[in-house]
């Protein structure tokens, strides 16, 4: 469950179908980096793959990736 914080600016939230993870990374221009193991989870530092990709968000105008572990994805839910 997401916690509502009225102080945060509103932004659009997009979803990625599990079957289209590679297409998503391709559209970002990061498919080769994904395939070469150059993208890591911001929290636990494991290599992100198409099978363990959990979330992406912007931080200081840069994309931050998270794996699918619950403790890592909780960063964006404000639960940590």
N, C-alpha and C positions, 0 to 999 in steps of 0.2 A: 504494500500500500504506500502510495506517495504522500508525503506530508506537505500540506499547503503552507506556503510562506508568502504572505502578501507583500513583503518587502522586495522580493525578487522580481525582475522585469519579466513580462510575459514573452515567451518565445514559442515558435512552432516546434512540435515534436514529430519526428519522422520515425517510421518503423522499417525494418528490413526483414523480408521473409527469409527464413532459414535456407531455403533453396536458392536464394539470390545473393548470398554473401559475396561470392566472387564478382558478380556484376556490380555490387555496391563499391567494393574496393577498386574495381576497374574505373568506375565513374569518378572516383576520388583521385585517380592517377597513382594509386598505391598498390596495385595488384602484384607487380613484380617484387615490391618490398615485402608484401605478405608472403609470397611464395618463397622468398629467400630467407624468411625468418627474421626480418629486420624490424618488426613491429612488436612491442612488448606491452604487457599489462602495466598500467601506471602504478598499481598498488603492489602486486606480488612479483612483478618483473618476469613472469613466464612469457615465452614466445606466443604471440597470438597466431592462431591458425583459423582456417575456415570452420573447423569443428568446435573451437572453444571461444570464438568471438562472442562477447556479451553485450558491449555497449560502446558508444563513442559520444564524446561531448566536447565542447569548446572551452578552453581555459587559456586566458591571455591571448586570444585570437589564434590558438593552435589546437589541432585536434588531439584529444587524449583518448586512448583506447583502453578498454577493460576486458578481462576475460569473463567467462560465464560463471565463475565461482560466486556464490551468494555474498561472501564477505567483500568481494571486490566491487560487485555491482551496487552494493549498498552505499557507496560513496555518492552516487548521483541521486539516491533517494533520501539522503540526509539522515540515515539511520545510524551510521557508524558511530 
